Amino acid sequence: MLREYCPSCQMLQNMNMSCFESIENEKEDCKVKVTVKNYQCAICHSFVKSEETKEPAK
Ligand SMILES: [Zn+2]
C-alpha cells in the first residue's frame, strides 16, 4: 500500500489509487498512451496528487 503525506490530515496516510488510460495524438501519426494515476487519501478522501506517464502507443 502506498503511503503519502496528506495535507488535509497533516500526516502520512494510505492512498487510494485510481488509474485512467487514454490514447492521444501527440502529433500526426504519433500516438501516445497516457496513463494518469490519481492518489486520494484513504481516510479523508481528499485529492493528494496525480502522476501522468506517457509512452508510445503501438
Ligand atoms: Zn487525509
N, CA, C, O and the ligand as a Tripos MOL2 file, in Angstrom:
@<TRIPOS>MOLECULE
protein
  233   231    59     0     0
PROTEIN
NO_CHARGES

@<TRIPOS>ATOM
      1 N           0.8510   -1.2090    0.0000 N.3       1 MET1
      2 CA          0.0000    0.0000    0.0000 C.3       1 MET1
      3 C           0.8760    1.2430    0.0000 C.2       1 MET1
      4 O           1.8030    1.3670    0.8000 O.2       1 MET1
      5 N           0.5740    2.1390   -0.8880 N.am      2 LEU2
      6 CA          1.3520    3.3650   -0.9840 C.3       2 LEU2
      7 C           0.9470    4.3470    0.1150 C.2       2 LEU2
      8 O          -0.2320    4.5250    0.4210 O.2       2 LEU2
      9 N           1.9550    4.9650    0.6870 N.am      3 ARG3
     10 CA          1.6680    5.9710    1.7030 C.3       3 ARG3
     11 C           2.2690    7.3050    1.2790 C.2       3 ARG3
     12 O           3.4220    7.3940    0.8580 O.2       3 ARG3
     13 N           1.4440    8.3330    1.4060 N.am      4 GLU4
     14 CA          1.8960    9.6790    1.0580 C.3       4 GLU4
     15 C           1.4420   10.6270    2.1470 C.2       4 GLU4
     16 O           0.5490   10.3280    2.9400 O.2       4 GLU4
     17 N           2.0960   11.7990    2.1590 N.am      5 TYR5
     18 CA          1.6890   12.8210    3.1080 C.3       5 TYR5
     19 C           0.3790   13.4530    2.6530 C.2       5 TYR5
     20 O           0.2870   13.9500    1.5310 O.2       5 TYR5
     21 N          -0.6130   13.4380    3.4990 N.am      6 CYS6
     22 CA         -1.9000   14.0570    3.1860 C.3       6 CYS6
     23 C          -1.9580   15.4330    3.8290 C.2       6 CYS6
     24 O          -1.9000   15.5360    5.0540 O.2       6 CYS6
     25 N          -2.0710   16.5030    3.0270 N.am      7 PRO7
     26 CA         -2.1130   17.8610    3.5880 C.3       7 PRO7
     27 C          -3.3480   18.1140    4.4440 C.2       7 PRO7
     28 O          -3.3520   18.9690    5.3300 O.2       7 PRO7
     29 N          -4.3800   17.3540    4.1590 N.am      8 SER8
     30 CA         -5.6160   17.5500    4.9050 C.3       8 SER8
     31 C          -5.5340   16.9160    6.3000 C.2       8 SER8
     32 O          -5.9150   17.5300    7.2960 O.2       8 SER8
     33 N          -5.0320   15.6820    6.3510 N.am      9 CYS9
     34 CA         -4.8280   15.0030    7.6420 C.3       9 CYS9
     35 C          -3.5470   15.4700    8.3260 C.2       9 CYS9
     36 O          -3.3800   15.2940    9.5330 O.2       9 CYS9
     37 N          -2.6350   16.0720    7.5420 N.am     10 GLN10
     38 CA         -1.3260   16.5120    8.0110 C.3      10 GLN10
     39 C          -0.5270   15.3600    8.6110 C.2      10 GLN10
     40 O           0.1440   15.5090    9.6320 O.2      10 GLN10
     41 N          -0.6140   14.2220    7.9580 N.am     11 MET11
     42 CA          0.2150   13.0770    8.3290 C.3      11 MET11
     43 C           0.2460   12.0800    7.1720 C.2      11 MET11
     44 O          -0.5220   12.1890    6.2160 O.2      11 MET11
     45 N           1.1520   11.1030    7.2810 N.am     12 LEU12
     46 CA          1.2180   10.0530    6.2640 C.3      12 LEU12
     47 C          -0.0250    9.1790    6.3580 C.2      12 LEU12
     48 O          -0.4200    8.7370    7.4370 O.2      12 LEU12
     49 N          -0.6280    8.9420    5.1950 N.am     13 GLN13
     50 CA         -1.8270    8.0970    5.1520 C.3      13 GLN13
     51 C          -1.7280    7.1040    4.0050 C.2      13 GLN13
     52 O          -0.9700    7.3070    3.0560 O.2      13 GLN13
     53 N          -2.4770    6.0620    4.0990 N.am     14 ASN14
     54 CA         -2.6130    5.1680    2.9500 C.3      14 ASN14
     55 C          -3.3510    5.9000    1.8290 C.2      14 ASN14
     56 O          -4.2520    6.7020    2.0730 O.2      14 ASN14
     57 N          -2.9490    5.6050    0.6150 N.am     15 MET15
     58 CA         -3.5560    6.2490   -0.5430 C.3      15 MET15
     59 C          -4.4230    5.2610   -1.3180 C.2      15 MET15
     60 O          -4.0650    4.0940   -1.4780 O.2      15 MET15
     61 N          -5.5540    5.7380   -1.7880 N.am     16 ASN16
     62 CA         -6.3150    5.0140   -2.7960 C.3      16 ASN16
     63 C          -5.8630    5.5160   -4.1580 C.2      16 ASN16
     64 O          -5.7880    6.7210   -4.3960 O.2      16 ASN16
     65 N          -5.5650    4.5870   -5.0390 N.am     17 MET17
     66 CA         -5.0820    4.9800   -6.3460 C.3      17 MET17
     67 C          -6.1000    4.5990   -7.4010 C.2      17 MET17
     68 O          -6.6010    3.4750   -7.4210 O.2      17 MET17
     69 N          -6.4000    5.5410   -8.2730 N.am     18 SER18
     70 CA         -7.2410    5.2030   -9.4210 C.3      18 SER18
     71 C          -6.4760    5.5510  -10.6810 C.2      18 SER18
     72 O          -5.7420    6.5380  -10.7270 O.2      18 SER18
     73 N          -6.6540    4.7400  -11.6890 N.am     19 CYS19
     74 CA         -5.8120    4.7970  -12.8750 C.3      19 CYS19
     75 C          -6.6800    4.9790  -14.1220 C.2      19 CYS19
     76 O          -7.6760    4.2780  -14.3050 O.2      19 CYS19
     77 N          -6.2910    5.9230  -14.9700 N.am     20 PHE20
     78 CA         -7.0180    6.1390  -16.2200 C.3      20 PHE20
     79 C          -6.0390    6.0700  -17.3810 C.2      20 PHE20
     80 O          -4.9330    6.6070  -17.3110 O.2      20 PHE20
     81 N          -6.4480    5.4170  -18.4270 N.am     21 GLU21
     82 CA         -5.6160    5.3340  -19.6180 C.3      21 GLU21
     83 C          -6.3460    5.9500  -20.7930 C.2      21 GLU21
     84 O          -7.5540    5.7780  -20.9570 O.2      21 GLU21
     85 N          -5.5960    6.6690  -21.6050 N.am     22 SER22
     86 CA         -6.1910    7.1740  -22.8380 C.3      22 SER22
     87 C          -5.1240    7.2190  -23.9170 C.2      22 SER22
     88 O          -3.9290    7.3060  -23.6350 O.2      22 SER22
     89 N          -5.5770    7.1580  -25.1350 N.am     23 ILE23
     90 CA         -4.6790    7.2750  -26.2840 C.3      23 ILE23
     91 C          -4.8390    8.6730  -26.8670 C.2      23 ILE23
     92 O          -5.9460    9.1020  -27.1910 O.2      23 ILE23
     93 N          -3.7310    9.3670  -26.9950 N.am     24 GLU24
     94 CA         -3.7860   10.7160  -27.5420 C.3      24 GLU24
     95 C          -2.8730   10.8370  -28.7460 C.2      24 GLU24
     96 O          -1.8430   10.1700  -28.8450 O.2      24 GLU24
     97 N          -3.2720   11.6980  -29.6480 N.am     25 ASN25
     98 CA         -2.4110   12.0360  -30.7740 C.3      25 ASN25
     99 C          -1.4850   13.1710  -30.3850 C.2      25 ASN25
    100 O          -1.9010   14.3230  -30.2600 O.2      25 ASN25
    101 N          -0.2300   12.8260  -30.1980 N.am     26 GLU26
    102 CA          0.7380   13.8630  -29.8510 C.3      26 GLU26
    103 C           0.9500   14.7900  -31.0450 C.2      26 GLU26
    104 O           0.8420   16.0110  -30.9320 O.2      26 GLU26
    105 N           1.2440   14.1990  -32.1590 N.am     27 LYS27
    106 CA          1.2130   14.9020  -33.4360 C.3      27 LYS27
    107 C           0.7060   13.9200  -34.4760 C.2      27 LYS27
    108 O           0.3700   12.7810  -34.1510 O.2      27 LYS27
    109 N           0.6520   14.3440  -35.6870 N.am     28 GLU28
    110 CA          0.0980   13.4750  -36.7290 C.3      28 GLU28
    111 C           0.8940   12.1740  -36.8270 C.2      28 GLU28
    112 O           2.1240   12.1930  -36.8690 O.2      28 GLU28
    113 N           0.1920   11.0560  -36.8620 N.am     29 ASP29
    114 CA          0.8050    9.7260  -36.9430 C.3      29 ASP29
    115 C           1.6970    9.3990  -35.7550 C.2      29 ASP29
    116 O           2.5720    8.5400  -35.8550 O.2      29 ASP29
    117 N           1.4870   10.0640  -34.6490 N.am     30 CYS30
    118 CA          2.2910    9.7700  -33.4690 C.3      30 CYS30
    119 C           1.3530    9.6730  -32.2720 C.2      30 CYS30
    120 O           0.9840   10.6810  -31.6690 O.2      30 CYS30
    121 N           0.9770    8.4530  -31.9420 N.am     31 LYS31
    122 CA          0.0490    8.2540  -30.8310 C.3      31 LYS31
    123 C           0.8200    7.9180  -29.5630 C.2      31 LYS31
    124 O           1.8050    7.1800  -29.5860 O.2      31 LYS31
    125 N           0.3540    8.4710  -28.4770 N.am     32 VAL32
    126 CA          0.9470    8.1510  -27.1910 C.3      32 VAL32
    127 C          -0.1440    7.6360  -26.2590 C.2      32 VAL32
    128 O          -1.2900    8.0830  -26.3000 O.2      32 VAL32
    129 N           0.2450    6.6920  -25.4270 N.am     33 LYS33
    130 CA         -0.6680    6.2040  -24.3980 C.3      33 LYS33
    131 C          -0.3910    6.9870  -23.1230 C.2      33 LYS33
    132 O           0.7160    6.9650  -22.5840 O.2      33 LYS33
    133 N          -1.4110    7.6710  -22.6610 N.am     34 VAL34
    134 CA         -1.2750    8.4860  -21.4610 C.3      34 VAL34
    135 C          -1.9340    7.7530  -20.2950 C.2      34 VAL34
    136 O          -3.1100    7.3940  -20.3510 O.2      34 VAL34
    137 N          -1.1650    7.5440  -19.2580 N.am     35 THR35
    138 CA         -1.6990    6.9090  -18.0610 C.3      35 THR35
    139 C          -1.6680    7.9100  -16.9150 C.2      35 THR35
    140 O          -0.6090    8.4290  -16.5620 O.2      35 THR35
    141 N          -2.8170    8.1730  -16.3460 N.am     36 VAL36
    142 CA         -2.9190    9.1140  -15.2350 C.3      36 VAL36
    143 C          -3.2830    8.3400  -13.9820 C.2      36 VAL36
    144 O          -4.2770    7.6150  -13.9560 O.2      36 VAL36
    145 N          -2.4820    8.4950  -12.9530 N.am     37 LYS37
    146 CA         -2.7780    7.8870  -11.6620 C.3      37 LYS37
    147 C          -3.1350    8.9890  -10.6790 C.2      37 LYS37
    148 O          -2.3540    9.9110  -10.4430 O.2      37 LYS37
    149 N          -4.3220    8.8770  -10.1150 N.am     38 ASN38
    150 CA         -4.7630    9.8370   -9.1060 C.3      38 ASN38
    151 C          -4.6690    9.2030   -7.7300 C.2      38 ASN38
    152 O          -5.1190    8.0780   -7.5180 O.2      38 ASN38
    153 N          -4.0850    9.9310   -6.8100 N.am     39 TYR39
    154 CA         -3.9410    9.4370   -5.4440 C.3      39 TYR39
    155 C          -4.8460   10.2350   -4.5180 C.2      39 TYR39
    156 O          -4.8230   11.4650   -4.4810 O.2      39 TYR39
    157 N          -5.6410    9.4820   -3.7740 N.am     40 GLN40
    158 CA         -6.5740   10.0870   -2.8200 C.3      40 GLN40
    159 C          -6.3080    9.5140   -1.4470 C.2      40 GLN40
    160 O          -6.0180    8.3240   -1.3160 O.2      40 GLN40
    161 N          -6.4020   10.3350   -0.4330 N.am     41 CYS41
    162 CA         -6.2580    9.8610    0.9370 C.3      41 CYS41
    163 C          -7.3520    8.8260    1.2490 C.2      41 CYS41
    164 O          -8.5320    9.0640    0.9920 O.2      41 CYS41
    165 N          -6.9420    7.6750    1.8070 N.am     42 ALA42
    166 CA         -7.9140    6.6270    2.1090 C.3      42 ALA42
    167 C          -8.7710    6.9880    3.3170 C.2      42 ALA42
    168 O          -9.8300    6.3980    3.5270 O.2      42 ALA42
    169 N          -8.3190    7.9510    4.1060 N.am     43 ILE43
    170 CA         -9.0490    8.3110    5.3270 C.3      43 ILE43
    171 C         -10.0270    9.4690    5.0780 C.2      43 ILE43
    172 O         -11.2160    9.3570    5.3760 O.2      43 ILE43
    173 N          -9.5190   10.5770    4.5320 N.am     44 CYS44
    174 CA        -10.3910   11.7480    4.3610 C.3      44 CYS44
    175 C         -10.8290   11.9300    2.9070 C.2      44 CYS44
    176 O         -11.6490   12.7980    2.6070 O.2      44 CYS44
    177 N         -10.2820   11.1090    2.0050 N.am     45 HIS45
    178 CA        -10.6560   11.1130    0.5890 C.3      45 HIS45
    179 C         -10.3310   12.4140   -0.1290 C.2      45 HIS45
    180 O         -10.8930   12.6880   -1.1900 O.2      45 HIS45
    181 N          -9.4530   13.2040    0.4160 N.am     46 SER46
    182 CA         -9.0630   14.4020   -0.3260 C.3      46 SER46
    183 C          -7.9900   14.0480   -1.3460 C.2      46 SER46
    184 O          -7.1860   13.1390   -1.1430 O.2      46 SER46
    185 N          -8.0000   14.7900   -2.4430 N.am     47 PHE47
    186 CA         -7.0390   14.5610   -3.5160 C.3      47 PHE47
    187 C          -5.6490   14.9440   -3.0410 C.2      47 PHE47
    188 O          -5.4570   16.0190   -2.4740 O.2      47 PHE47
    189 N          -4.6770   14.0670   -3.2710 N.am     48 VAL48
    190 CA         -3.3120   14.3470   -2.8290 C.3      48 VAL48
    191 C          -2.4000   14.6860   -4.0030 C.2      48 VAL48
    192 O          -1.7190   15.7120   -3.9940 O.2      48 VAL48
    193 N          -2.3920   13.8200   -5.0100 N.am     49 LYS49
    194 CA         -1.5380   14.1240   -6.1610 C.3      49 LYS49
    195 C          -1.9510   13.2670   -7.3380 C.2      49 LYS49
    196 O          -2.6960   12.2970   -7.1930 O.2      49 LYS49
    197 N          -1.4570   13.6380   -8.5000 N.am     50 SER50
    198 CA         -1.6560   12.7950   -9.6680 C.3      50 SER50
    199 C          -0.3420   12.6810  -10.4210 C.2      50 SER50
    200 O           0.4800   13.5980  -10.4140 O.2      50 SER50
    201 N          -0.1630   11.5600  -11.0600 N.am     51 GLU51
    202 CA          1.0290   11.3170  -11.8590 C.3      51 GLU51
    203 C           0.5940   10.9870  -13.2740 C.2      51 GLU51
    204 O          -0.3550   10.2340  -13.4910 O.2      51 GLU51
    205 N           1.2900   11.5520  -14.2150 N.am     52 GLU52
    206 CA          0.9740   11.2870  -15.6090 C.3      52 GLU52
    207 C           2.2000   10.6930  -16.2860 C.2      52 GLU52
    208 O           3.2880   11.2670  -16.2260 O.2      52 GLU52
    209 N           2.0270    9.5640  -16.9180 N.am     53 THR53
    210 CA          3.1190    8.9790  -17.6870 C.3      53 THR53
    211 C           2.6810    8.8060  -19.1250 C.2      53 THR53
    212 O           1.5200    8.5080  -19.4040 O.2      53 THR53
    213 N           3.6200    8.9940  -20.0290 N.am     54 LYS54
    214 CA          3.3490    8.8450  -21.4470 C.3      54 LYS54
    215 C           4.3040    7.8240  -22.0260 C.2      54 LYS54
    216 O           5.4930    7.8130  -21.7100 O.2      54 LYS54
    217 N           3.7680    6.9680  -22.8760 N.am     55 GLU55
    218 CA          4.6270    6.0470  -23.6000 C.3      55 GLU55
    219 C           4.0930    5.8940  -25.0050 C.2      55 GLU55
    220 O           2.9000    6.0930  -25.2320 O.2      55 GLU55
    221 N           4.9430    5.5450  -25.9550 N.am     56 PRO56
    222 CA          4.4740    5.3860  -27.3330 C.3      56 PRO56
    223 C           3.4460    4.2830  -27.4310 C.2      56 PRO56
    224 O           3.6490    3.1950  -26.8930 O.2      56 PRO56
    225 N           2.3520    4.5470  -28.1080 N.am     57 ALA57
    226 CA          1.3240    3.5320  -28.3140 C.3      57 ALA57
    227 C           1.6480    2.7310  -29.5570 C.2      57 ALA57
    228 O           2.1290    3.2600  -30.5590 O.2      57 ALA57
    229 N           1.3740    1.4560  -29.4670 N.am     58 LYS58
    230 CA          1.6910    0.6030  -30.6220 C.3      58 LYS58
    231 C           0.4710    0.4370  -31.5100 C.2      58 LYS58
    232 O           0.5390   -0.2470  -32.5310 O.2      58 LYS58
    233 ZN         -6.2880   12.6640    4.5380 Zn       59 ZN59
@<TRIPOS>BOND
     1     1     2 1
     2     2     3 1
     3     3     4 2
     4     3     5 am
     5     5     6 1
     6     6     7 1
     7     7     8 2
     8     7     9 am
     9     9    10 1
    10    10    11 1
    11    11    12 2
    12    11    13 am
    13    13    14 1
    14    14    15 1
    15    15    16 2
    16    15    17 am
    17    17    18 1
    18    18    19 1
    19    19    20 2
    20    19    21 am
    21    21    22 1
    22    22    23 1
    23    23    24 2
    24    23    25 am
    25    25    26 1
    26    26    27 1
    27    27    28 2
    28    27    29 am
    29    29    30 1
    30    30    31 1
    31    31    32 2
    32    31    33 am
    33    33    34 1
    34    34    35 1
    35    35    36 2
    36    35    37 am
    37    37    38 1
    38    38    39 1
    39    39    40 2
    40    39    41 am
    41    41    42 1
    42    42    43 1
    43    43    44 2
    44    43    45 am
    45    45    46 1
    46    46    47 1
    47    47    48 2
    48    47    49 am
    49    49    50 1
    50    50    51 1
    51    51    52 2
    52    51    53 am
    53    53    54 1
    54    54    55 1
    55    55    56 2
    56    55    57 am
    57    57    58 1
    58    58    59 1
    59    59    60 2
    60    59    61 am
    61    61    62 1
    62    62    63 1
    63    63    64 2
    64    63    65 am
    65    65    66 1
    66    66    67 1
    67    67    68 2
    68    67    69 am
    69    69    70 1
    70    70    71 1
    71    71    72 2
    72    71    73 am
    73    73    74 1
    74    74    75 1
    75    75    76 2
    76    75    77 am
    77    77    78 1
    78    78    79 1
    79    79    80 2
    80    79    81 am
    81    81    82 1
    82    82    83 1
    83    83    84 2
    84    83    85 am
    85    85    86 1
    86    86    87 1
    87    87    88 2
    88    87    89 am
    89    89    90 1
    90    90    91 1
    91    91    92 2
    92    91    93 am
    93    93    94 1
    94    94    95 1
    95    95    96 2
    96    95    97 am
    97    97    98 1
    98    98    99 1
    99    99   100 2
   100    99   101 am
   101   101   102 1
   102   102   103 1
   103   103   104 2
   104   103   105 am
   105   105   106 1
   106   106   107 1
   107   107   108 2
   108   107   109 am
   109   109   110 1
   110   110   111 1
   111   111   112 2
   112   111   113 am
   113   113   114 1
   114   114   115 1
   115   115   116 2
   116   115   117 am
   117   117   118 1
   118   118   119 1
   119   119   120 2
   120   119   121 am
   121   121   122 1
   122   122   123 1
   123   123   124 2
   124   123   125 am
   125   125   126 1
   126   126   127 1
   127   127   128 2
   128   127   129 am
   129   129   130 1
   130   130   131 1
   131   131   132 2
   132   131   133 am
   133   133   134 1
   134   134   135 1
   135   135   136 2
   136   135   137 am
   137   137   138 1
   138   138   139 1
   139   139   140 2
   140   139   141 am
   141   141   142 1
   142   142   143 1
   143   143   144 2
   144   143   145 am
   145   145   146 1
   146   146   147 1
   147   147   148 2
   148   147   149 am
   149   149   150 1
   150   150   151 1
   151   151   152 2
   152   151   153 am
   153   153   154 1
   154   154   155 1
   155   155   156 2
   156   155   157 am
   157   157   158 1
   158   158   159 1
   159   159   160 2
   160   159   161 am
   161   161   162 1
   162   162   163 1
   163   163   164 2
   164   163   165 am
   165   165   166 1
   166   166   167 1
   167   167   168 2
   168   167   169 am
   169   169   170 1
   170   170   171 1
   171   171   172 2
   172   171   173 am
   173   173   174 1
   174   174   175 1
   175   175   176 2
   176   175   177 am
   177   177   178 1
   178   178   179 1
   179   179   180 2
   180   179   181 am
   181   181   182 1
   182   182   183 1
   183   183   184 2
   184   183   185 am
   185   185   186 1
   186   186   187 1
   187   187   188 2
   188   187   189 am
   189   189   190 1
   190   190   191 1
   191   191   192 2
   192   191   193 am
   193   193   194 1
   194   194   195 1
   195   195   196 2
   196   195   197 am
   197   197   198 1
   198   198   199 1
   199   199   200 2
   200   199   201 am
   201   201   202 1
   202   202   203 1
   203   203   204 2
   204   203   205 am
   205   205   206 1
   206   206   207 1
   207   207   208 2
   208   207   209 am
   209   209   210 1
   210   210   211 1
   211   211   212 2
   212   211   213 am
   213   213   214 1
   214   214   215 1
   215   215   216 2
   216   215   217 am
   217   217   218 1
   218   218   219 1
   219   219   220 2
   220   219   221 am
   221   221   222 1
   222   222   223 1
   223   223   224 2
   224   223   225 am
   225   225   226 1
   226   226   227 1
   227   227   228 2
   228   227   229 am
   229   229   230 1
   230   230   231 1
   231   231   232 2
@<TRIPOS>SUBSTRUCTURE
     1 MET1         2 RESIDUE 1 A MET
     2 LEU2         6 RESIDUE 1 A LEU
     3 ARG3        10 RESIDUE 1 A ARG
     4 GLU4        14 RESIDUE 1 A GLU
     5 TYR5        18 RESIDUE 1 A TYR
     6 CYS6        22 RESIDUE 1 A CYS
     7 PRO7        26 RESIDUE 1 A PRO
     8 SER8        30 RESIDUE 1 A SER
     9 CYS9        34 RESIDUE 1 A CYS
    10 GLN10       38 RESIDUE 1 A GLN
    11 MET11       42 RESIDUE 1 A MET
    12 LEU12       46 RESIDUE 1 A LEU
    13 GLN13       50 RESIDUE 1 A GLN
    14 ASN14       54 RESIDUE 1 A ASN
    15 MET15       58 RESIDUE 1 A MET
    16 ASN16       62 RESIDUE 1 A ASN
    17 MET17       66 RESIDUE 1 A MET
    18 SER18       70 RESIDUE 1 A SER
    19 CYS19       74 RESIDUE 1 A CYS
    20 PHE20       78 RESIDUE 1 A PHE
    21 GLU21       82 RESIDUE 1 A GLU
    22 SER22       86 RESIDUE 1 A SER
    23 ILE23       90 RESIDUE 1 A ILE
    24 GLU24       94 RESIDUE 1 A GLU
    25 ASN25       98 RESIDUE 1 A ASN
    26 GLU26      102 RESIDUE 1 A GLU
    27 LYS27      106 RESIDUE 1 A LYS
    28 GLU28      110 RESIDUE 1 A GLU
    29 ASP29      114 RESIDUE 1 A ASP
    30 CYS30      118 RESIDUE 1 A CYS
    31 LYS31      122 RESIDUE 1 A LYS
    32 VAL32      126 RESIDUE 1 A VAL
    33 LYS33      130 RESIDUE 1 A LYS
    34 VAL34      134 RESIDUE 1 A VAL
    35 THR35      138 RESIDUE 1 A THR
    36 VAL36      142 RESIDUE 1 A VAL
    37 LYS37      146 RESIDUE 1 A LYS
    38 ASN38      150 RESIDUE 1 A ASN
    39 TYR39      154 RESIDUE 1 A TYR
    40 GLN40      158 RESIDUE 1 A GLN
    41 CYS41      162 RESIDUE 1 A CYS
    42 ALA42      166 RESIDUE 1 A ALA
    43 ILE43      170 RESIDUE 1 A ILE
    44 CYS44      174 RESIDUE 1 A CYS
    45 HIS45      178 RESIDUE 1 A HIS
    46 SER46      182 RESIDUE 1 A SER
    47 PHE47      186 RESIDUE 1 A PHE
    48 VAL48      190 RESIDUE 1 A VAL
    49 LYS49      194 RESIDUE 1 A LYS
    50 SER50      198 RESIDUE 1 A SER
    51 GLU51      202 RESIDUE 1 A GLU
    52 GLU52      206 RESIDUE 1 A GLU
    53 THR53      210 RESIDUE 1 A THR
    54 LYS54      214 RESIDUE 1 A LYS
    55 GLU55      218 RESIDUE 1 A GLU
    56 PRO56      222 RESIDUE 1 A PRO
    57 ALA57      226 RESIDUE 1 A ALA
    58 LYS58      230 RESIDUE 1 A LYS
    59 ZN59       233 GROUP 0 **** ****
